[in-house]
Structures are given as C-alpha cells and as structure tokens.
Amino acid sequence: MLSLLSSLNRFIWGIPLPALLFGVHIFYTIRLKGIQRHILKAVRLSVEQDSEAEGDISGFATLAATLAATIGTGNIVGISTAVALGGPGAVFWCWLTGLFGMATSYAECFLGVLYRRKTDDNRYIGGPMYAIEYGMKKKWLAVLFSIFTLVASYGVGCSTQARAVTETAGTLWGLPEVLTGMAVSVTVGLVIIGGIKSIGKICTKLVPAMGAFYLLACTAILIINRNYIGQSFYIILRSAFLPAKLPAAVAGGFIGGNLTLAARYGIARGLFTNEAGLGSAAIAAAGAKTTHPAKQALVSMSATFWDTVFMCAITGLVIVSNILKNPASLKGYSFAELTTAAFLPIPFGRTVLGISIMAFAAATLIGWSYFGEKAAEYLFGKSGIGAYRLCYIVMIFIGSIMSLNLVWELTDFVNALMAVPNLICLIALRKDIMPYNQK
C-alpha cells in the first residue's frame, strides 16, 4: 500500500494537481481583477470590529484559526526539501503560488460565507460542502468532500503534527514519546472541546506569538548572513528559470537547479503549504462575523499571503543565504535539515528551531480539528461532534508514537482528493463570486 500511494502521489503532485491548482489561481487572479492589490486593505479589515456583523467569531480570530492550520511544519521542513530537490529557484515558485493563490483563497472563502447556514442553536456553519450542496445542487459531491476532509484532519492535521512534536521534544530534551503524546493530547483536547470560540481565542494569542518568535530568529540569521542576501536573491531568481551558476563548494547542497525541477518542487510545496484551493479556509471563514462575503473573503485571503508569500519566502532566504555563507555546514544533514543548519549560527539555534516546529505543529493540531469537526457535523449532524472530538484527541496520542510513512502518503493522497470537488465548485459557481470593489 505504501508503495502504491507513493507512486500515485508522485504522479498527482508531480504535474496534474499543481497544474490544475495553479491554473485556477491564474483564472481567479484575472477574473477578480487582481484582488491581491487589496492586501493592505485586507490586513486593516482583519483587526476591525463591526457591531452589525453576524457570525460566531471575529474576522481576526477566523484569520488566526486559518493560519494556525496552514502555518505548520511544512513552512520549515517543506521548504528545506523544496530547496534541496528543486534548487534555490524553488523559493521563487513557492512564493508565486502564494501570490496567485490569494485569489483562489478569496473565491472559496466568498462562497463559504455566501452559502453558510445558521443552525437552530444560532451557530454558523459553512464551507465547500454547503456551497456544493446548495449552490451546485450536488449533495453526493458535498458528501465526498466532507469524507475527504474528515480523513485529512486525522492525517495532516493530527497524526503528522503530533509526531513532529514528540520527535522534536525527544531530540531536544530526551522526553519520552508516550508522556509527550499524552500531554499534547490533553492540552489540545481542552482547547478543541470549547469549539470555534475557544479555538479562535487561543489562536489569536498563539499565532502572533509563534510567528513573531520565528521571524525574530530568522531576522537574526539574515543579519548574520547580510553580505549574502543580495547574492541569494540573484540566485533564487536566476535559477527559477535558468541553471544557477553556483560556487563549486555550494553546488553540492542542491540536487535540482533547472526550470523544471524548481517549478515542480516550488509550486507543489507552495500549494501544499497554503492550502489555497483545498477548501479548508472556507470552513473557518463561514463562522466569521461579517456583513458581506467579500469582506471576510478579503480578510481570509491574507492568510495565504502571511503563510506563503511572507513566511515561506523568509525561510527560503534563510536557507539559501546560509548555504552560500557556510557550504561546509551542510555535511551530515539531510534535505529536511537544511533549516537546522541555517539556525546553528544563532545562540541556542537548535532549541529555537525546535520550539518553533513544536508551536507550528500544535497550532495546526488546533486549527485542523475545527475543519474535521465541521465535516463530521455535515455528515452526521450535531451528534457527531462529540465523537469526532474524542477520536481526534485519541488520534493525537496514537500519531505521536507511530511511524508516519504510510500516514503521510495517505494524507497527501486525500488532500488531492479534497481539492477536486472544491475546484469543481469554484469553477461551477464562478459567477456568484464578486470582486471586492464591486460589493
């Protein structure tokens, strides 16, 4: 099964799905008249309060919950692998997917709010499954999307992130996996049992804190590598299209270095990291307090900006500048550990990186629990929420102590399956989506 899934994922995430997602990104960038130009407006709206708005949580809390789910270990480990396999140019293509992906994120979050429903107990629920059912009138496709989302929540949102926490804690401080897994299960469980309001409250504190901590460390590294930043930009841009002329001592740090490999790994990693087109952000957007779908869609769109256009680009620049400055430091490190090598020059670099990885993973555990919960509620009604939460908490513990090769492959496959119904919905309901300046 592992071999079969690996082969399928290499094919799906190699060209077909990245090409499809990137095509939708371009389509909505054109159709929405360059919605990305409103990013400053989106940032301002995210911190504004509207007393007339209807919803469960503020726009900022919704944004924080979305970022919690998308800013995960992929922003660190994933970029390391993309740079190693695709060359420095992968950073540019990853950045580009974030830039264009903002339009797709706007579109799916617009539909998430437009077709959301108010429950009997005055809660708001929505997402691609409701847009598919009530907009497209395709109940069966909505059920499929919900099933895929439910399975994905136990994989990428739960098991893989829990394992990242226990591995990091074991490496840094020698903590037993069982004890770490139990602690994470209980801590995250206390948060998610409170529902979206509890999740939003925690995420509004956790996401800015962990983001600032990681960016402060990256800034310190870039100051140390300041003499190589200009050369890093040049190599990243040049190798995005042409073979990079790397110094002999540096060239061994990369396998890739041409347009095909740079685009393949950069686009795939960018799409996988920001989740624009998978539909997950629309589930969170549906619960936001807003007066119009376009307003919240603009706010939610900024999650893709922060996740990929900003965070992934910073990580890539840190990695490439360190390789140029300290090519010898790569010896003994795997592709996934290029970021570790980059953090060594700063005091307590391993610990700083380890804490960042653990915080990012914990945030993803919290954020994705809500996505899976809404999928469970759509499939089984309100009565299914309690069972889902219990299973999710148990799965955190199981994931923290198990081997994840099969889980990763299954998660990648299910994520691809999630994208297909959502992309069909985005194309089918394209006329329902208005640019922000037309609202």
Secondary structure as GFF3:
##gff-version 3
##sequence-region A 1 439
A	DSSP	alpha_helix	2	12	.	.	.	ID=ss1
A	DSSP	alpha_helix	16	31	.	.	.	ID=ss2
A	DSSP	three_ten_helix	35	38	.	.	.	ID=ss3
A	DSSP	alpha_helix	39	46	.	.	.	ID=ss4
A	DSSP	alpha_helix	59	70	.	.	.	ID=ss5
A	DSSP	three_ten_helix	73	75	.	.	.	ID=ss6
A	DSSP	alpha_helix	77	86	.	.	.	ID=ss7
A	DSSP	alpha_helix	89	114	.	.	.	ID=ss8
A	DSSP	beta_strand	117	118	.	.	.	ID=ss9
A	DSSP	beta_strand	124	125	.	.	.	ID=ss10
A	DSSP	alpha_helix	128	130	.	.	.	ID=ss11
A	DSSP	pi_helix	131	136	.	.	.	ID=ss12
A	DSSP	alpha_helix	139	154	.	.	.	ID=ss13
A	DSSP	pi_helix	155	159	.	.	.	ID=ss14
A	DSSP	alpha_helix	160	173	.	.	.	ID=ss15
A	DSSP	alpha_helix	177	192	.	.	.	ID=ss16
A	DSSP	alpha_helix	195	224	.	.	.	ID=ss17
A	DSSP	three_ten_helix	226	228	.	.	.	ID=ss18
A	DSSP	alpha_helix	229	239	.	.	.	ID=ss19
A	DSSP	alpha_helix	248	251	.	.	.	ID=ss20
A	DSSP	alpha_helix	259	274	.	.	.	ID=ss21
A	DSSP	alpha_helix	280	285	.	.	.	ID=ss22
A	DSSP	alpha_helix	293	304	.	.	.	ID=ss23
A	DSSP	pi_helix	305	312	.	.	.	ID=ss24
A	DSSP	alpha_helix	313	325	.	.	.	ID=ss25
A	DSSP	three_ten_helix	327	330	.	.	.	ID=ss26
A	DSSP	three_ten_helix	335	337	.	.	.	ID=ss27
A	DSSP	alpha_helix	338	343	.	.	.	ID=ss28
A	DSSP	alpha_helix	349	380	.	.	.	ID=ss29
A	DSSP	alpha_helix	383	401	.	.	.	ID=ss30
A	DSSP	alpha_helix	405	428	.	.	.	ID=ss31
A	DSSP	three_ten_helix	430	432	.	.	.	ID=ss32
A	DSSP	three_ten_helix	436	438	.	.	.	ID=ss33
###
